[in-house]
Amino acid sequence: MCGYLNMPHSFRDLIDNLLAKKKAAAWAEASQAWFQGEILPSIVLEPSEPPRLVTLPDDFSELMNVVSEFTCPNSEREDSKNPTMCLVCGQILCSQSYCCQIEVSKPHGRSGVDLVGA
């Protein structure tokens, strides 16, 4: 799964870069300042909300009308037979087709590419 998502395979791979080392040093410095009383503790009264999926309409006929008017920007055909909507960002793209897929390089020195899309 980590390879497919282009993520490090181990914790060592995750922290073995300059940015992670700088961030860890900053956290350690802030932690030390807090323990010495230089930073006052604070209480979070209202935690932020977690990310949500796209809000769908109560009446799905609206959504069906929007999707039925979809034209694939990557295809020479006039319409898409199987449009789909991403529930994370709301983008409409083709499903069951190669026209809306993109190539992503394989991570960690592996050769080739993976196709990503609906």
JOMO-V215727 format. One record per residue. N is the residue number from 1. RES is the residue in one small letter. PSI is psi as a letter, one per 30 degrees, with the letter a starting at -180 (999 if undefined). OMEGA is omega in whole degrees, -180 to 180 (NA if undefined). D_LAST is the distance of its C-alpha to the last C-alpha in Angstrom with 2 decimals. Layout:
# JOMO-V215727
((N/RES/PSI/OMEGA/D_LAST) (N/RES/PSI/OMEGA/D_LAST))
This chain:
# JOMO-V215727
((1/m/e/-180/17.26) (2/c/e/179/19.14) (3/g/e/180/18.54) (4/y/e/-179/14.75) (5/l/g/180/15.04) (6/n/h/179/17.77) (7/m/l/177/20.39) (8/p/k/-177/23.98) (9/h/f/-179/24.85) (10/s/l/179/28.14) (11/f/e/179/29.98) (12/r/e/178/32.21) (13/d/e/-179/29.37) (14/l/e/-175/28.19) (15/i/f/-177/31.66) (16/d/i/174/32.92) (17/n/l/-173/32.45) (18/l/e/-179/34.71) (19/l/e/180/32.71) (20/a/e/179/32.54) (21/k/e/178/36.24) (22/k/e/-180/37.19) (23/k/e/179/35.33) (24/a/e/178/37.02) (25/a/e/179/40.37) (26/a/e/178/39.91) (27/w/e/180/39.12) (28/a/e/179/42.15) (29/e/e/179/44.32) (30/a/e/179/43.25) (31/s/e/180/43.85) (32/q/e/179/47.28) (33/a/e/179/48.13) (34/w/e/-180/47.16) (35/f/f/179/49.37) (36/q/f/177/52.22) (37/g/g/180/51.97) (38/e/f/178/50.90) (39/i/k/-180/47.73) (40/l/k/177/48.27) (41/p/k/178/45.98) (42/s/l/-180/43.95) (43/i/k/177/42.52) (44/v/j/-177/39.14) (45/l/e/-180/39.95) (46/e/j/180/36.54) (47/p/l/178/33.54) (48/s/l/-179/30.49) (49/e/k/177/27.73) (50/p/l/177/24.59) (51/p/k/-179/21.28) (52/r/l/174/19.85) (53/l/l/179/16.68) (54/v/k/178/16.60) (55/t/k/180/19.55) (56/l/k/-180/18.90) (57/p/l/176/21.75) (58/d/e/180/24.34) (59/d/j/-176/24.22) (60/f/f/178/20.80) (61/s/e/175/22.24) (62/e/e/-180/21.86) (63/l/e/179/18.12) (64/m/e/178/17.99) (65/n/e/179/20.17) (66/v/e/-178/18.06) (67/v/e/-179/14.85) (68/s/f/179/17.10) (69/e/f/-178/18.32) (70/f/k/173/15.02) (71/t/k/-178/15.42) (72/c/k/179/12.92) (73/p/f/-176/14.78) (74/n/g/-174/13.74) (75/s/l/178/14.80) (76/e/f/178/18.41) (77/r/l/-177/17.97) (78/e/e/-177/19.08) (79/d/l/177/16.39) (80/s/k/-178/12.86) (81/k/f/-176/13.28) (82/n/i/178/10.15) (83/p/l/177/9.24) (84/t/l/-180/7.59) (85/m/k/176/9.00) (86/c/k/-178/8.51) (87/l/f/177/11.61) (88/v/e/-175/12.74) (89/c/f/179/13.23) (90/g/g/-180/12.92) (91/q/k/177/11.06) (92/i/k/180/9.90) (93/l/l/-178/7.43) (94/c/k/171/6.71) (95/s/l/179/4.82) (96/q/h/180/6.85) (97/s/l/-179/7.86) (98/y/f/-172/8.60) (99/c/e/-178/9.87) (100/c/g/177/7.51) (101/q/k/176/7.02) (102/i/l/179/10.02) (103/e/k/178/12.63) (104/v/k/-180/14.02) (105/s/k/178/17.52) (106/k/k/-175/18.40) (107/p/l/170/20.75) (108/h/h/172/24.44) (109/g/g/177/25.63) (110/r/k/-178/23.48) (111/s/l/177/22.98) (112/g/a/-179/19.87) (113/v/l/172/16.34) (114/d/k/175/13.00) (115/l/k/-179/9.75) (116/v/k/179/7.19) (117/g/a/-177/3.77) (118/a/999/NA/0.00))
